[in-house]
Amino acid sequence: MSQFELLVRLTTQSLDTAAGLMREAQQRQEGQKSRLAQLDEFIGDYRVRLLEQGGRGMGVEQWLDFRTFLGKLDDARATQQLEVDRATQRYLLAREAWLAERKKLKAYQVLLERQQARQALKAQRAEQKLVDEFAMRKHREKDGSGV
């Protein structure tokens, strides 16, 4: 096994690992986005209920309870948005690592192909040299026997 074949194999393994980490980071990101969407939906529903209840009339204490809870929901949403941002950043970093491994693999593959082409050319030249030497010997033997 040549050095480039080894590098291609090792980099392929690294690329597979990076792809797995990227998939996991993407799944975590999607999960965090889904939780944020659910929270947004709940907040929207809660605001509608607040408006409906307010339209029917409510006491000051009940109004304050609604507002306090809505404030807590807004805080929870801000916290969840931070989680989405963190998960997105981790995904982007994992994607960059995967892209770097893919670029490295492609470079090693090009080097391997070039090495193989050089080896094939070298083997072809060696074979042609043997054929030429054989033809020269045959030609000399033919010339030597005809004299």
C-alpha positions in Angstrom: 0.0 0.0 0.0 1.4 3.4 -1.0 1.5 6.4 1.3 -1.3 8.0 -0.8 -3.5 4.9 -0.6 -3.0 5.0 3.2 -3.8 8.7 3.4 -6.9 8.2 1.2 -8.1 5.4 3.5 -7.4 7.3 6.7 -9.0 10.4 5.4 -12.1 8.5 4.2 -12.5 7.2 7.8 -12.1 10.8 9.1 -14.6 12.0 6.6 -17.1 9.3 7.6 -16.7 10.3 11.3 -17.1 14.0 10.4 -20.2 13.2 8.4 -21.7 11.4 11.4 -20.9 14.3 13.7 -22.4 16.7 11.3 -25.6 14.6 11.0 -25.9 14.5 14.8 -25.4 18.3 15.1 -28.0 18.8 12.4 -30.5 16.6 14.2 -29.9 18.5 17.5 -30.3 21.8 15.6 -33.6 20.6 14.1 -34.8 19.4 17.5 -34.0 22.8 19.1 -35.8 24.6 16.2 -38.8 22.3 16.6 -39.0 23.0 20.4 -38.8 26.8 19.6 -41.6 26.4 17.1 -43.7 24.6 19.6 -43.0 27.3 22.2 -43.9 30.0 19.7 -47.2 28.2 19.0 -48.0 27.9 22.7 -47.2 31.6 23.3 -49.4 32.6 20.4 -52.2 30.4 21.7 -51.8 31.9 25.2 -51.9 35.5 23.9 -55.1 34.7 22.0 -56.6 33.2 25.3 -55.5 36.3 27.1 -57.2 38.6 24.6 -60.4 36.4 24.6 -60.5 36.4 28.4 -59.8 40.1 28.6 -62.6 40.7 26.2 -65.0 38.9 28.5 -63.6 40.7 31.5 -61.2 39.6 34.1 -60.0 40.8 37.5 -56.7 42.6 38.1 -55.2 39.6 39.8 -56.1 37.3 37.0 -54.7 39.8 34.5 -51.4 40.1 36.4 -51.2 36.3 36.5 -51.6 36.1 32.7 -49.0 38.8 32.2 -46.5 37.2 34.6 -46.9 33.8 32.9 -46.6 35.4 29.5 -43.3 37.1 30.7 -42.0 33.7 31.8 -43.0 32.2 28.4 -41.1 35.1 26.7 -38.0 34.3 28.9 -38.3 30.7 28.0 -38.5 31.6 24.3 -35.4 33.7 24.6 -33.6 30.9 26.3 -34.7 28.4 23.6 -33.6 30.9 20.9 -30.1 30.8 22.5 -30.2 27.0 22.3 -31.2 27.1 18.6 -28.3 29.6 18.0 -25.8 27.3 19.8 -27.0 24.2 18.0 -26.8 26.1 14.7 -23.2 27.2 15.5 -22.3 23.6 16.4 -23.8 22.4 13.2 -21.9 25.0 11.1 -18.6 24.0 12.8 -19.3 20.3 12.2 -20.1 21.1 8.5 -16.9 23.1 8.1 -14.9 20.2 9.6 -16.7 17.8 7.2 -16.0 20.1 4.2 -12.3 20.3 5.2 -12.0 16.5 5.4 -13.7 16.2 2.0 -11.3 18.7 0.5 -8.4 16.8 2.0 -9.7 13.5 0.6 -10.1 14.9 -2.9 -6.5 16.3 -2.8 -5.1 12.9 -1.7 -7.2 11.1 -4.3 -5.7 13.4 -7.0 -2.2 12.7 -5.7 -2.9 9.0 -5.7 -4.2 9.1 -9.2 -1.1 11.0 -10.3 1.1 8.4 -8.6 -0.7 5.6 -10.2 -0.4 7.2 -13.6 3.4 7.7 -13.1 3.7 4.1 -12.1 1.7 2.9 -15.1 3.8 5.0 -17.4 7.0 3.7 -15.8 5.8 0.1 -16.2 4.8 0.8 -19.8 8.2 2.3 -20.6 10.0 -0.7 -18.9 7.9 -3.1 -21.0 8.6 -1.2 -24.2 12.3 -1.2 -23.3 12.2 -5.0 -23.0 10.3 -5.3 -26.2 12.8 -3.1 -28.0 15.8 -5.0 -26.5 14.2 -8.3 -27.6 13.6 -6.9 -31.1 17.3 -5.7 -31.2 18.6 -9.1 -30.2 16.4 -10.8 -32.8 17.6 -8.4 -35.4 21.3 -8.9 -34.4 20.8 -12.7 -34.4 19.2 -12.5 -37.8 22.0 -10.2 -39.1 24.7 -12.4 -37.5 23.4 -15.7 -39.0 23.0 -14.2 -42.5 26.7 -13.2 -42.8 
